[in-house]
Amino acid sequence: MPGLLVTTARGEEFPGKFEAEEILASIGVEARVEETGIKGLLAVEIEDPIEVVKQISQLIQERTKLFLHTKRYIPLEKIVKTDIEEIKNAVESLLPKIGEKETFRITIEKRHTTLHSKDVIESVAKIIDRKVDLKNPDWVVLIEIFGGKTGVSVIRPDEIVSAVKS
């Protein structure tokens, strides 16, 4: 199932969990926010995470003060076991989103894993037959590794929402 990662400051997972649930409820999404066991990281199973993040982005603009404990809302279109082949397969299934003339960048965030970013990037980059643009890509191939699970998305650069920047 797709989902969201929600980041908090370390030690603020408990209040962040309730804040994220309230924020999701305020946009009409009933979901349980779970602690991942990794400091500063919460997870939510949710349908259509990209649309939810767009709504949260709007809410940040309108009601910034709601966001006391949660920092970033990161959409995950696929969640797989932390294994390079599974990650590669998940990315491959999302590649049709990237047009032939469009550019991409691979972004990896790792927590609690022994996988090396270089190995994951090399493996994934081999299957993407598009031009790379590290500074201003049309698409971001996002790989979020958190312990035994990995979330994968192919998203526009503005589809990760940060309450901190706003």
C-alpha positions in Angstrom: 0.0 0.0 0.0 1.2 3.5 -0.7 1.9 5.8 2.2 3.5 8.9 3.8 6.6 9.4 5.8 6.3 12.2 8.3 9.4 13.6 10.0 9.6 15.2 13.4 12.4 16.5 15.5 14.0 13.7 17.5 12.0 13.0 20.6 8.8 14.6 19.2 7.5 11.4 17.6 4.6 11.1 20.2 3.2 14.6 19.8 4.0 14.5 16.1 1.9 11.3 15.7 -1.2 13.1 17.1 -0.5 16.3 15.2 -0.2 14.3 11.9 -3.5 12.5 12.6 -5.2 15.8 13.3 -3.8 17.4 10.1 -4.8 14.5 8.0 -8.3 14.5 9.6 -8.6 18.3 8.8 -8.3 17.5 5.1 -10.8 14.6 5.4 -8.3 11.7 5.6 -8.8 9.3 8.4 -5.5 7.4 8.9 -3.4 6.0 11.7 0.0 7.4 12.1 2.6 4.8 13.4 5.9 5.2 15.0 8.6 3.5 12.9 11.1 2.8 15.8 13.4 5.3 14.1 13.8 8.6 15.9 12.1 11.5 14.1 10.2 9.3 11.6 6.5 8.3 11.5 4.7 6.3 8.8 1.2 6.3 7.5 -0.6 3.9 5.2 -2.7 6.0 2.9 -4.3 6.0 -0.5 -3.1 8.6 -3.1 -0.2 10.1 -1.0 0.7 12.6 -3.7 -2.8 14.2 -3.6 -2.7 14.2 0.2 0.7 16.0 0.2 -0.8 18.6 -2.2 -3.6 19.3 0.3 -1.2 19.4 3.2 0.9 21.9 1.2 -2.1 24.2 0.9 -2.9 23.8 4.6 0.7 24.8 5.5 0.1 28.1 3.5 -3.2 28.8 5.2 -2.6 27.5 8.8 1.1 27.3 9.4 0.6 27.3 13.2 -0.9 23.8 13.0 2.6 22.4 12.3 4.4 22.5 15.6 5.9 19.0 15.7 5.7 17.6 12.2 8.3 18.8 9.7 8.1 17.1 6.3 5.4 15.0 4.6 6.9 12.7 2.0 4.7 10.7 -0.4 5.6 7.0 -1.0 3.9 5.5 -4.0 5.3 2.0 -3.4 6.6 0.4 -0.2 8.9 -2.6 -0.6 11.4 -4.7 1.4 14.8 -3.1 1.6 16.5 -5.1 -1.2 18.1 -3.5 -4.3 16.2 -5.8 -6.7 12.8 -4.9 -5.1 13.7 -1.2 -5.0 14.7 -1.4 -8.7 11.4 -3.2 -9.6 9.4 -0.6 -7.7 11.2 2.3 -9.5 10.7 0.5 -12.9 7.0 0.3 -12.4 6.8 4.1 -11.9 9.0 5.1 -14.8 6.2 5.7 -17.3 5.5 8.9 -15.5 8.8 10.4 -16.9 8.4 11.6 -20.5 11.0 10.9 -23.1 12.3 14.5 -23.1 12.1 15.0 -19.4 14.9 14.9 -16.8 15.3 13.2 -13.5 17.4 13.0 -10.4 17.7 10.2 -7.9 17.4 11.2 -4.2 18.1 8.7 -1.5 17.5 9.1 2.3 18.7 6.2 4.4 18.0 5.3 8.0 19.0 2.1 9.8 20.4 0.2 6.8 23.7 -1.2 5.7 22.9 -0.6 2.0 25.2 2.0 0.4 23.7 4.9 -1.5 26.1 4.5 -4.4 25.0 0.8 -5.0 21.3 1.7 -5.0 21.8 4.7 -7.3 24.0 2.7 -9.8 21.5 -0.1 -9.9 18.4 2.2 -10.3 20.1 4.6 -12.8 20.9 1.8 -15.2 17.1 1.2 -15.8 16.2 4.9 -16.4 16.8 5.9 -20.0 16.4 9.6 -19.5 18.7 12.6 -19.1 19.9 13.4 -15.6 19.6 16.9 -14.2 20.8 17.2 -10.6 20.0 20.9 -10.1 16.6 21.4 -11.8 15.0 18.0 -12.7 11.5 17.5 -14.0 11.2 14.5 -11.8 12.7 13.1 -8.6 13.1 9.4 -8.2 12.8 9.3 -4.4 14.1 6.3 -2.5 13.4 6.5 1.3 15.1 3.6 3.1 14.0 3.1 6.7 15.2 -0.1 8.2 13.7 -3.2 6.5 11.3 -1.1 4.4 11.9 1.2 1.5 9.5 3.7 0.0 9.8 4.7 -3.6 8.1 7.5 -5.6 8.6 9.3 -8.9 7.4 12.8 -8.1 7.8 16.4 -9.1 10.4 18.3 -7.0 7.7 20.3 -5.2 5.7 17.2 -4.1 7.6 16.8 -0.8 6.1 19.3 1.6 8.1 21.0 4.4 6.4 22.9 7.1 9.8 24.2 8.2 10.6 26.1 4.9 7.1 27.7 4.7 
